[in-house]
Amino acid sequence: MKNLKIVVFVFSLVFLAQSCISNVAKKEEVNGVGNDSLFVSIDSPMMETDSLYLKGNDLKVIPIKEGKDDLQKASKYLENRRFRRETEQYTIDFCYPFLKEKVNPKFKVFNTHVSKDLLKINEVEKNIIESQEILCDTSEVKLNGEHRIADYKVFLQNEKELSVLFYLENHYTNTKTTYYTFKTVNFDLINGKLLNFEDFFDAENSEEVLDIVNIEISTSIRNGDIYYECFTVSKDDFEKAKNDFVLKDNAIIFYFNDCVMCPSFVGTYEIEIPLERFKPILKNKVIKDIGV
């Protein structure tokens, strides 16, 4: 039973972004960050590895990490914050966006969601400690120097719709294994409302959305735009991941973790499709608001 718990923990990895430390200074300049109880400004060297396994993973995530976003456009109401805790056993280093509640008190909805439902810092720390204790008890192997690192990208479809992509990394030093996972938040800046799949599409249109996604994947594979061993997304996997999307430049981008659309550490994590392709099944209010 203990070994099963280890496996479950390893595959429920909590989020990374290696660019957090290297980009935090840049984000501070853009956003003029103030200190709070979670914010610390501490730089530390990134972990080094010669593992080809990690290099493949890093290559796969480069387009996401290096892609341009709308952080500067949002700087009047968004600031970067950073939580860092370092012990002998682990380091937690999370960069995250904070919407200025003085600009709009309704932004508290976003901030609470990010803190309680996405970052879950206390839960992350608890899971790390429990996993190390289990491994120590069963095999006398203690994992030291584990890293949990997170960063984000900001996208604005218009002045009303804010999309945030969190890209997260869970790294076990002794195993040289890194997993990237992705979560998104879509937020109505005017009404202070969190937006999900059903705010853009009717629930009964889920299969039609999946069909469009899979047609795009198949076409991209045939054209050589994505890795030839990638594959279409199953209905079950899409139901789990359908809320992990952002709006960007009149397109919708869905994000899928390893083994959902592509094999582990090769291919891509994202598929971008013009919003025009979804127009027949987008809600009328969405079409009006975002101007499709």
C-alpha positions in Angstrom: 0.0 0.0 0.0 2.9 2.4 0.8 4.4 1.7 -2.7 1.1 2.4 -4.3 0.9 5.8 -2.5 4.4 6.6 -3.8 3.3 5.9 -7.4 0.2 7.9 -7.0 2.2 10.8 -5.6 4.8 10.7 -8.3 2.2 10.9 -11.1 0.2 13.6 -9.4 3.2 16.0 -9.7 2.7 19.6 -8.8 3.7 22.3 -11.3 7.0 23.9 -12.6 8.5 26.6 -14.6 12.2 26.8 -14.8 12.2 30.4 -16.1 10.7 31.6 -12.8 14.1 32.5 -11.2 15.7 33.8 -14.4 12.6 35.9 -15.3 11.6 37.2 -11.8 13.7 40.3 -12.0 12.3 41.2 -15.4 8.7 40.7 -14.1 9.4 42.9 -11.1 10.6 45.7 -13.4 7.4 45.5 -15.4 5.0 45.2 -12.5 6.6 47.2 -9.7 6.1 44.4 -7.2 5.7 45.3 -3.5 6.6 42.9 -0.7 4.0 40.7 1.1 4.2 37.8 3.4 4.7 35.4 0.5 7.1 37.5 -1.6 10.8 37.0 -1.3 13.6 38.1 -3.7 16.2 35.3 -3.5 18.1 34.0 -6.4 19.6 30.6 -6.4 21.5 28.5 -9.1 19.3 26.2 -11.1 19.9 22.5 -10.9 22.3 21.2 -13.6 22.0 17.8 -15.3 23.5 16.1 -18.4 20.5 13.8 -18.7 19.2 13.5 -22.3 15.9 12.7 -20.7 15.7 16.2 -19.3 17.0 17.8 -22.5 14.1 16.3 -24.5 11.7 17.6 -21.9 13.2 21.0 -22.0 13.1 21.2 -25.8 9.4 20.3 -25.7 8.6 23.2 -23.4 10.8 25.9 -24.9 8.1 27.3 -27.3 5.9 27.9 -24.2 8.6 29.3 -22.0 10.1 31.6 -24.6 6.8 32.7 -26.3 5.7 36.3 -26.0 2.8 37.2 -23.7 0.9 40.3 -22.7 2.4 40.8 -19.3 3.5 44.4 -19.9 0.0 45.4 -21.2 -1.5 44.0 -18.0 1.0 45.8 -15.7 -1.4 48.5 -14.7 -3.5 46.0 -12.7 -1.2 42.9 -12.4 1.9 42.5 -10.4 4.3 39.5 -10.0 4.7 37.8 -6.7 7.0 35.1 -5.6 6.9 32.5 -2.8 10.2 30.8 -2.0 10.9 28.3 0.7 14.2 26.4 0.8 15.2 23.6 3.2 17.7 20.8 3.2 15.2 18.5 1.7 13.4 20.7 -0.8 12.9 24.0 -2.5 9.5 25.5 -3.4 9.8 28.5 -5.8 6.5 29.8 -7.2 6.1 32.9 -9.3 2.4 33.9 -9.6 0.3 36.9 -10.7 -1.6 39.0 -8.3 -4.4 41.3 -9.5 -4.4 44.7 -7.6 -7.6 44.7 -5.6 -7.3 48.5 -5.2 -8.0 48.7 -9.0 -11.0 46.5 -8.8 -12.2 44.8 -5.5 -13.6 42.0 -7.7 -10.1 40.9 -8.4 -10.1 39.1 -5.0 -11.9 36.2 -6.7 -8.9 35.6 -9.0 -6.3 36.0 -6.2 -8.2 33.6 -3.9 -8.5 31.0 -6.7 -4.8 31.2 -7.5 -3.7 30.9 -3.9 -6.2 28.2 -2.7 -6.9 26.2 -5.8 -3.7 26.4 -7.8 -0.7 27.1 -5.7 -1.8 25.1 -2.6 1.6 25.7 -1.0 0.8 24.0 2.3 -0.4 20.9 0.5 2.6 20.8 -1.8 5.0 21.0 1.2 3.0 18.3 3.1 3.1 16.0 0.1 6.9 16.4 -0.3 7.6 15.6 3.3 5.2 12.6 3.4 6.7 11.1 0.2 10.2 11.4 1.6 9.2 9.8 4.9 7.5 6.9 3.0 10.5 6.3 0.8 12.9 6.5 3.7 10.8 3.9 5.6 10.5 1.4 2.7 13.9 1.6 1.0 16.1 3.7 3.2 16.4 6.1 0.3 15.8 9.7 1.2 15.3 12.2 -1.7 17.1 15.4 -1.0 17.0 18.6 -3.0 13.6 18.2 -4.6 12.4 21.2 -6.5 8.9 22.5 -7.1 9.0 25.5 -9.4 6.2 27.5 -11.1 5.9 30.4 -13.5 3.2 31.8 -15.8 2.3 33.6 -19.0 -0.4 36.2 -19.4 -2.6 36.7 -22.4 -5.2 39.3 -23.2 -7.8 38.6 -25.9 -9.2 42.1 -25.2 -9.5 44.4 -22.3 -12.1 42.1 -20.6 -10.7 38.6 -21.0 -7.6 37.7 -19.1 -6.0 34.2 -19.6 -3.1 33.0 -17.5 -1.1 29.8 -18.2 0.7 28.3 -15.2 3.5 26.0 -16.3 4.9 23.9 -13.5 7.8 21.6 -12.8 8.3 18.8 -10.4 11.9 17.7 -10.1 13.4 14.7 -8.2 17.1 15.3 -8.0 18.1 11.7 -7.4 16.0 10.3 -10.2 16.9 13.0 -12.7 13.2 13.1 -13.7 11.3 16.3 -14.5 7.6 16.5 -15.3 6.0 19.6 -16.7 2.2 20.1 -16.1 -0.1 22.9 -17.0 -3.1 24.7 -15.5 -4.9 27.8 -16.8 -7.2 30.5 -15.4 -9.5 32.5 -17.6 -11.0 35.6 -15.9 -13.5 38.2 -16.7 -11.8 41.4 -15.6 -14.9 43.5 -15.6 -17.3 41.3 -13.7 -14.7 39.5 -11.6 -15.8 36.1 -12.7 -13.7 32.9 -13.3 -14.4 31.5 -16.7 -14.4 27.8 -17.7 -15.2 25.7 -20.7 -19.0 26.0 -20.2 -18.8 29.8 -20.3 -17.6 29.6 -23.9 -19.3 26.4 -25.1 -22.5 24.6 -24.2 -21.8 21.4 -22.3 -23.4 19.3 -25.0 -20.9 20.6 -27.5 -17.9 19.1 -25.8 -17.6 16.3 -28.3 -17.7 18.8 -31.2 -14.9 20.8 -29.7 -12.9 17.6 -29.3 -13.5 16.7 -32.9 -12.1 20.1 -34.0 -9.1 19.6 -31.8 -8.4 16.1 -33.1 -8.8 17.2 -36.7 -6.2 19.9 -36.1 -3.9 17.4 -34.4 -4.2 15.0 -37.3 -3.6 17.7 -39.9 -0.6 19.0 -38.0 0.9 15.5 -37.9 0.4 14.9 -41.6 1.9 18.3 -42.4 4.9 17.7 -40.1 4.1 20.6 -37.9 4.1 18.4 -34.8 5.9 15.1 -34.0 4.8 12.2 -36.1 4.2 9.9 -33.1 1.8 12.3 -31.5 -1.9 11.1 -31.4 -5.4 12.4 -31.1 -6.9 13.1 -27.7 -9.4 10.6 -26.1 -12.8 11.7 -24.8 -11.9 10.9 -21.2 -8.6 12.8 -21.4 -10.3 15.8 -23.0 -12.9 15.9 -20.2 -10.1 16.2 -17.7 -8.2 18.8 -19.6 -10.9 20.8 -21.4 -10.6 23.8 -18.9 -6.9 24.1 -19.6 -7.0 26.6 -22.4 -6.2 30.3 -23.0 -7.4 32.8 -25.5 -4.7 34.5 -27.5 -4.7 36.5 -30.7 -8.1 35.3 -31.8 -7.1 31.7 -31.2 -7.8 29.2 -28.5 -4.8 27.2 -27.2 -5.4 23.9 -25.4 -2.7 22.4 -23.2 -2.2 18.7 -22.6 0.2 17.0 -20.2 2.5 14.1 -21.3 0.9 11.1 -22.9 -2.4 12.8 -23.7 -1.5 14.2 -27.1 2.2 13.3 -27.5 4.6 10.8 -26.0 6.6 11.7 -22.9 9.2 14.4 -23.5 8.8 14.6 -27.3 6.3 16.5 -29.5 4.4 19.4 -28.0 2.2 20.3 -25.1 -0.2 22.7 -26.9 -2.4 22.9 -29.9 -3.5 26.3 -31.2 -6.7 26.7 -33.2 -8.3 29.9 -34.6 -11.4 30.9 -32.8 -13.2 31.2 -36.2 -13.1 27.4 -36.4 -15.3 27.2 -33.3 -17.7 30.0 -34.2 -20.7 27.6 -35.0 -20.6 26.3 -31.5 -19.3 29.3 -29.5 -22.0 31.0 -27.3 -23.4 34.1 -28.9 -22.3 36.2 -26.0 -18.7 35.1 -26.4 -18.8 35.8 -30.2 -20.1 39.4 -29.3 -17.6 40.0 -26.5 -14.4 38.8 -28.2 -15.4 39.8 -31.7 -15.0 36.5 -33.6 
